[in-house]
Amino acid sequence: MGRAIQFFVVLLAIGVFYNLITTISHYENVNPGKWTRHELVIDPVIEMPENAKKLGKKERLLFHVAVTASETPYSKWQCRIMYYWYKKKKDLPGSDMGKFTRILHSGNADNLMDEIPTLVVDPLPQGLDRGYVVLNRPWAFIQWLEMATIEEEYILMAEPDHIFLKPLPNLAYDGHPAAFPFFYIEPMKNEKIIRKFYPEETGPVTNVDPIGNSPVIIKKDLLETIAPTWMNVSLKMKNDREADTTFGWVLEMYGYAVASALHGVQHILRKDFQSQPPWDKEIANKYILHFTYGCEFTLEGKLLYDQIGEWRFDKRSYLDFPPPKNLTLPPPGVPESVVTLIKMINEATANLPNWDTLGEVTSLKTDNS
């Protein structure tokens, strides 16, 4: 871990301090009414760099699926469901999915080591993230890339709340990673702040893609180059009051977007990469189901905003224990994406061993002592 340790010494020397941000408030301050504009997307590819267009048909190469995770029950149950569906889709026709690693940034092994391929890495020093746990993500990738033997040439940076709807091909083209465009990542709207980290001499703000680091399929050597910059930019943003206040929960996503632009990396933006219920209603031609938003509905199937629904599913309801088996299906009229989400969760929990609805995910190892 020589280079990683050297980098971490530099990280500590920065001496930055952070404002407390809880990790469970994901998008509470975003106006849900604005989310629906994401539904207007039709063309699956927003932008393909001109030199990528000239490459023509590419050789299909496997990518390693990597997900960073914590030791909390909240992270564990999501990872178990994700890995269940990864195994179901991995070897189907059309898949370029290679091996899988859960990068556990707790510093200690846990009770899922035998169920999910896992590499344990160190977290940031206690208190350094000041509640913004996502800052562990770039640091975890830096360590994993140096410690692990990764056979695949490409990597998919995924998240625990990703469910594979169908076999995922390698959407990247050579030096151009593939990413999902998020409507709320707006570099041009925030040009004044972006320029603090992406100076004018580096290029136009339009070079900063409207993305986060996940889902992204990227060449391994390219991620090795970007990851330390991603870490540093995120730290600097967190230490900048204006950037911290404006970007909030998605600060680290902006950190990755800016870091990529600083290295001259342009992403192919794939709107078909994932569906995000309840705002994305359909799942046709989508590869990943991303269940980050709460789903609140009346029994008549009407979507509710800023209200508790008569029927609801929100992953944040299960911070300390997994959701129960056999969740009640949504009422008639609820979008296909939400219905599919509940059905896929139910299938996974029905088939995963030792699914404990009362608390911590139970150990999968048998103790005969």
Disulfide bonds with the S-S distance in Angstrom:
none
